[in-house]
Amino acid sequence: MLRLQGIAVSSGIAIGEAMVLGRETFDVPDRLIEGTAVEQEIERFRGALAAAVEELSRQRDAVIRELGQRSGSIFNAHLEILQDTKLREDIESLIRERHYAPERAVSQILRRYADVFRRLPNPDFAERVNDVYDIGKLLLRSLLGQAHSEVFQLHSPVVVLAATLTPSETARLDRRFVRGFVTETGGPGGHTAIVAQGLGIPAVVGTGPFLGEVSGGDTVIVDGDRGLVIVNPDEATLREYREQYRAIETLQAELQDIRGLPAETLDGTRIHLFGNIEFPQEAEICLEHGAEGIGLYRTEFLYLGRATLPSEEEHYQAYLQVVRAMGERPVTIRTFDLGADKIPRDWLPRQMGWDSESNPCLGLRSIRLALRHLPMFRSQLRAILRASAIGRVKVMFPLIATLAELRQAKFVVADVMEELAEAGIPFRREIPIGMMVEVPSTVIMLDRFLPEVDFISIGTNDLLQYTLAVDRTNRNVVSLYSSADPALIRLLSQTIRTAEERRVSVGLCGQMSSSPIYTMLLIGLGLRDLSVTAGAIPEIKKVCRSVTVAQCREVVSHVMEMENARDIRAYLREELVKILPEFGRLP
């Protein structure tokens, strides 16, 4: 039995036979062409280029129809490279001046592009290398007439194992047969990960080299929640995961009945459950699962896979779609939380001067980036304020670490309001303004922050990362990253207590809130607003409706005496299973 630790990028459990993919190879001719054939070969290259653009456009349109605009927009970056004048001229120059065959010219130029990206110090550009490989495959297939890989012609269920999967390859995976996939390379912010999430295929990336130890037909388990891959599991492990898979399916069916009921404890305390979303179309899914509104609307999708910044109108239309879907329910829009730790930075115009950073998690990201590039920030704020005239919109700033940052951001909001008012554009002047609590400095100084905001929302993902000095995307230290860590729980307790004393609304929107294991703890700590992923809402609601606040406070008292994450998580799981035995087989 081989156990591999990677990075979880798409949740769920997959069990199936392995399909091991090698790197796709092409028989590229190294011959030179006759001078009289140069123009003919250039025309052949241009025809292949047009065919590749057409094929990629079809793939993009198909993904947009099935998964929405944001997932499909990933392919715009590929199309921009394919249609780049310099790329075409570089390839044609080799054909015309050195008499290379088009296949050889394409291979050489794109290898040169990939080498440039690979040598750049910023690791995020690894995704650009994959994009270049993807484009090269498209062009060479078109020139050589080779059929697509067998992975796109499946007839039975498999788990795909590969060194890497490009975004377009991932988008073409047949969900009827691909139960999950694993790649040796990749990260959580890459385009491939985003497509996997949209498809709903459990996926783990960044495991490191392992393909040499696996054969086609081996049994593989993909745990997309823990980032774990198990090859040739023993009978006990296989039985455990099969039971988890069946339990998840059974529980989801049972939870259908309570989706329309309130999340109210047995002693009558109301817990408000909101949805976390990334794409506008997810708003309807949140409503279907019983959300009372949107507690976290991430807006980074608007910047993904493009070379230019989104316009104010693009922002506005995306927000309008969610606000209209929610009706009278609140929608909290977080301003862009961009940075090298989140997504590749190729979308940024070069003139913005964003240099490579050796430690991007501590660099120019989130509110710092917004305050550095005010036109970009103001464009988004204008759209948010315009949307506030239509529904119950709130605006929230990410990664606030100092009072100066918060005050400067609020000043920009006030200035944009005056600009809109002078132009006669309607907006809600009393729009609630909030901030994320994501760094320890904010918790320490929270009593000074609270008079400046209408609400706060705790982002446990970054708060845990910065508290423990653990990069949650690094598979070498991912075992240290646990929401059950006692340091994090004490920070949560301090934050909630301070907010209660100042009578400022406090919620939690990190991944921690979406796990039923932590629900009793969070209620006991005093939280009454939780923002969770849409699919988790029924589970969290079930826990809320099965406990009393007194029980939850007793859980907190016990946890506060404990010293390590492993024991705390085990205890919380035991307490949950005592009340809801059917949750015992969940991951």
N, C-alpha and C positions, 0 to 999 in steps of 0.2 A: 504494500500500500504506500503510495507516494502522496505526501501532503505538501501543497504549495501555497504560500501566502502572497497574495497580490493586493490590488487595490479594487475595492468594490465600487462599480460605477453604475450598475443597474440591478435593482433588488429582485429577490425571488430565488427559488431553488430549482435547479435543472438536473435531471438525471438521465443519462443516455449513453449510447455508444460513441466513441471518439471518431471524428473525421479529422485527420491530420493533414493540414495544408502546408505544402512547401512553398517556397517563393516561386511565383509564376515566371517562367523563363521564355525567351523568344530567340529564335534562330536569326540573329541580325547579320545580314551579309556585310562583309568587310571589303567587298569589291569596289573599284572605282568605275564610274560611268563614262561613257564616251562624251566628248564635248558636244557632239551633235544631238545628244539625248538630254542635255541639261534642261532645256525649257520643258520638255515632255515630263521629266522627273519632277520638276518644280510643280507642274500642274497636277501630277499624281499626289505630291505632298499636300497641295492646297485642297484637293478633293478629300484626302484623308482627314485633314484638319477640319473641314466643314462637316464631315460625317461624325467626327468625334464631338464637335460642338452640338450637333443635332442629337446625338445619343445622350450626352450629358444633360442637355435641356429636357429631354424626355424623362430622364431619371429624376431631375429636379421637380418637374411638374407632377410626376407620379407621387413623389414623397409629399409635396404640398397638399395634394388631394387627400392623401391618407393620414398625414401626421400634422398638417398645418404649415403656415408660412415660415415659421422660425426654423423648423427642421429642414425645410427645403432650401432656405436661404444659405445654408452651409455650402451648397454647390455653386453659389454665385462666385465665391473665391476661385474655384476651379475654372469656371468659365472666363473669369477675368484674366487668368494666366493663359489659358488657351487662346484667347483673343488679343493677347498683348502683342503690340506691333513689334517690339524688340525681340521677343521670342521667335516670331515668324521670320524676322530679318536675319537673326543669328543662324537659324537652321538653313534658310535659303542661301545664305552666304557660303556655308560649307558645301552645299550642293553646287552652287554656281562657280565658286572660286577654287575649291579643292576637289571637285568632281566626286564628292561622297554620294553614295546611295542615300535616298531619303531616310531609310531605316537607321543607317549608321549615324547620319547627321542628328536625327531626333534623339537617339540614344546618347550621343556624346554631349549635346547641348544640355539635355535635361539632367544628365549625370553631373555636369558642371554646376547647374543651378542647385541641385541637391547638396553637393559638396560645400557650396557657399553657406547654405542654411545650417548644415551640420557643424561647420566650424565656428558659427556665432556662439558667443559665451552664454547667451540666454537659452536655457533648456527648453523653453516653450516653443522654440522654432523647430523642434523635432517634429511637431505636427505638420509644419510646412514641408518637411522632407517627405512625409507620407503623401501630402497633396501632390508633390512633384512626381512621385512614383505612380500615383493614380493616373495622372495626366499622361505620363509616358506609356503606361499600359494601354490606355485608350487609343493613343496615336499608333502604337505598334500593332495593336489588334486590327485597326482599320487598314494599315498599310500591308500587313501580312495575311489578313483574312483568317486569323486563328480564332477558334471557338472560345467561348468563355469557359472558365474553370468549372469543374464538375460540381462545385459547391452550389451552383445556381441551378442545378438540374437534379434535385433530390427527389427521392420517392419513399424514404423512410426516415423516422426521427433520428437526429444526431446531435452531438455537442461538438461544435467546431473549435479546433485548436489550431492556432496559427502564430507565426512570428509577429505578424501585424495584420490588421485589416484596415483598409482605407475607408473613408466615409461612404463612398459610392458602393464599395463592395458590401459594407454593412447594410446599407439601405436596400440592397437587392437580395438579402437573405430571406428565404421563404419561411415565414413564421409558422406555417403548418408543420414544418419538419425540423427547423433549427430551434432546439429547446434552450440553448444557451451557447455562449462562446467565451473563449479564454485566449488572450494574446500575451506574448512575452514582453512586449513593449506597450507604451501608452500611459496616459494619466487621466485623472478625473475631469479635467477641463477640456479634453480634446474633442474634436468633432465626432470621432467614432463613438466615444462614450455618450455624447448627446443624442446621436441617432439611435443607439441601443436603448436609451431611456424612452425615446419616443415610440420605439417598436414594442417596448415592454418585454424585451428578451433579457433574462438574467445574464450578467456579464461581469467578468473579472479581468483586469488588464495589469500590465507591469509586473508579471510574476518572475521575470528573468528567464534565462534559457532553460528549457525543459523538453522541447520537442523530441530530442534524441532519446529520451527515456520513455516515450509513449508510442504505441502502435495503433493503427486503425482497428476499431472494434473493441478496444479496451473500454471498460465501464468508467465513466467520469461523473463526478458530482460537482456542480458549480453552485457555491453558496454566495449569491450576489448581495447578501446582507453583511457577511463577515469578511468578504474578500478571500474566501478559502476555496481551493480546488483540491479534490481528492481523486487520484487515479487508482483504479483497481481497488476499491474499498473492500475491507473485510465484511463478512456477513453482518456483524453487529452494527457497523457504521452505516452500511447500505440500508439495513432495516430501520435504523433511527431516522435517516433522512427521508425514506419513503413514508414513514409515519408522520413526520413533520409536514411533508407535502400534502398528504391526505387530510391532516388536521387543519391546515390552512384553508383548503378548499371547503371542508365541512363547516368550519367556523364562519367563513365569509357568507355561505348560504344562510346560516342561522341569523347572522347580523342584519340581514335584509329587513327584518321585521321592526327594528328599532330606529331605522334611519330618520324617520320623521318625528321621533319623540325627543323631548328636551334632555340635555345632559344634566340631570338633577340628582344629587346624592339622596340616599335613603332618609336623611334627616332634613331634606328640603333646601339644600344649598345649590344654587344654580351655577354651573360651570359653563362658560361660553366657549364654544368650539368654532374656530375660524379655519379657513383653508390657506395653505401655502401654494402659490402658483408661480410658474415661470412663463407660461404662454397664455395668451388671451382665451383660447378655446378650453383651457382647464377650468375656467369659471363655472361652466355648465356641469362639469364632472363634480365639482365641489358641492354644488346645489343638490345634485342627485344623491350625494352621500350625506346630506344633512348639515352642511356648513351654515353658520349664521352670518357669514360675510367672508371677506378676504383679509386675513391678518398680516400677510406678507406677499406683496406682488413684486417679485424680482424683475428688474427691467433690463438686465444685461443682454437678453436675447436680441434686443434691437440693434446691438452693436456687432453681433457675431457674423463672421463670414462675409465681410464687406471691406472695401478699401476707403469708403467715405463715411462720414458721420451721418446718423439718421437725422432727418429733418424734424422740425417741430410738428409738422402735420403727421408724420409717421408715428411719432410719440402719441399725439393726441388721438389718432384713430385706434391705436392699440389700447389706450386707457379707456376710451369711450366704449369699446366692445365689452370690457369687463364691468364698467360702471352700469351700463344698461342691463347687462345680464343679472347683476345683483339687485337692481331696483332700489328699495329702501335700505338694503343692508350695507354696512360700511365696507369700504375698500381702502386698505392702507398701502400706498405706493411708496416703495423704497427707492430713493434716488440711486443712480447707477453705482454698483459695488464692483468696479473694475480694477484690475491690477494683474501683474504678471503671475500671481499665485492662483488666479481664477481661470483665465482664458488666454490663449495666444494673443499677442499684441499686434498682429499684422494688420488689424483693422484701423489702427491709429495712423493718421496722415504723418508722413515723415517730418513735415515742417513743425510738428508739435514738439520735437526734440526730446522724445522719451528715450533716454539712454538705457543701456542694459544695466541691470542691477544684480549684484552678487547675492543679495538677500531680499528678494521681492516681497516676502511676507511682512517685512519691516520697512518697506519702501513706499514708493508713490502709488497709493491705491485708495480706492473708496472716496471718502470725503476729501482727502488730501488732493487727489487727482482733480476732483470737481472744483476745488478752490484754486487750483493752479491754472485750470483751463475754464475760465468763467463763461465764455460764449457757449461752450458745450453744456455747462451746468444750467445756464439761464434758459437755453432752448428747452431743456427737459422741464424745468420749473414752469415755464409758460404753458406747456401742454398739460401739466398736472393741474395747474390753477384753472385753466379753461375747462378741464373735465370736472372740476369741483362745482361748476355751475349746474351740472347735470345730476349729480348724486352725492352721496355721503363719502366724500374723498378725504383721506388723511395723508399727510406727507411725512416721511420718516427718513432721517439721515443715518447712513451706516458708519461704523467704526469711528465714532466720536471719541477722542482721547483727551481733549483739552477744552476748557471753557472758551478759549479764543476761537477754536474751530466752530463750535456750536453758534457762537454769537455772529461770526462772519457769515455762516450759512443762513442764519435767520435774517441778517441784513440784506443778503442777496434776494431772499424771498420777498421782503418788504419792498425792495427796489423794483423787482419784477411786477409786483402788484401795482405800484404807481404807474409803471409803463403800460400795463394793460388798462388801467383806469383811464389814463390819458387817451388811449386809443378807442375807448368805448367798448372794450371786449369784456363780457360778463365773467365773473369768477366769484368765489365765496371768500370774502375777506376774513371771516372768522374760521378759516380752515384749521383744524387741529394740527399742530406740529409736534412731532415726536422724534426720538432718537433711539438707536440701538445701544444696548449695553454689551460690549464685546471685548473690552480690555480691562485689566485689573485697575488701571488708573481711574477709570470712570466709576468703578465700584467704590474706590477709596474716597473719591471727591463727590459722590452722588448727591449729598445734601446741597451742594452748590449748583449742581446741574438742574435739579428738580424744579426750582422756581422759574426756570427758563423754558420749560416744555409742558405740553398738555398730557403726554403719556410717554412711557418707555416700553421697550420690548427687548427681552434678553435673548441675545444670540449665542447659544451655548457652544456652537461649533468653534467660532473664533475665540471665545472666552476660555474654553478649555485649552485650545492650542497655545494661546499666549500665557496662560497660567502655568502649564506644565512644560513649556518650551518643546512641544512635540509637533512636528509637521505631520498632519493627519493624512497626507498623500504619500508619505514615505513608508514603504512596506517594512523597512528595517526597524522602525520604532512604533509601528501602528498598534502593537500590543499595549503600549503605554497610554494610548488615547482611549479613555473610557469615561462616559458620562457619569459613571458611578464613583468617580474619584472624590474622596472626601473634601479636597481643597475646593473643587468646583461647587459642591453642595453647600459649603460654608459661604462661598461668595454669593450663591443664589439666596441663601437665607438672609444675608446682610442686605442685599439689594432689595428684596421684597419687604423686609422690615422697615428700611429707610423710606421706601415709597409709600408704605402704609401710613407711617408717621406724618408724612407731608401730604397725604391724601392725593397722591398722583397715581393714575391708573398704570398698572404694571402687567405685562403679559410675557409669554415666552414663545419664541418661534423657531428655536433650533431643532435639530434632529431629535434631541432628547424628548421633546413633547410628543413625538409621533410613535414612541414605543410604550406600549401598555405597562411594561415593567416599572416605569417611572411615574405613572399617573398618580398613584397613592402618595408617593413622596411629594410630588409637586402640589397636590391639593393640601397636604399637611403643612407644607411650607407657607401656604397662604395664597397661592396662585388661583385666580378665578377666570383668567382669559388664557386659552391655549390656542396656538395656531399650528396646524399640523398638515401633513400631506393628505390629499383627498381620500386615498384608500384607507388611511388609518383612522379616519373619523369614527366609523362605526365601532371599532375596537375600543377606542378611548371612551366613547360614549357608554359602552357596555360596562366598563370599569366604574365610571362615575356613578352609574345608576345602581351599582352593586355594593357601594361602601358608604360609611358615614364619615363625616369630617373628624369625629373623635377617633375612629380607627386610623385615619390617615395621620393625625397628629401623634398617635402612639408609634406609628412607623418612623416618623421623623425623630422622635426621642431616642429610639433604639439606634437609628443610623448615625446620629450625632456622636454616639459613643464608639463607633467603629473606626478603624484606622486604614483600611485599604479597599481599593475598588473591587477586587475579586470577592471579598466577603460581603461587601455591601450589595453587589449585584445578585449574589446567590441568595441573600436574605430577602431582597425585594421580590425576587422570582418566587421564593417560597410563600411569601405573604399573598402574592397575586394568585397563586395556584390554590391556596387555602380557600379563597373566596370564589374563584372561577377555575375549577379543575380543567375545564376544556381549553384553557390557555396554556396548559402545561407542556404541550408539544410544539408551541411556537418557538422560533429561533430566539 
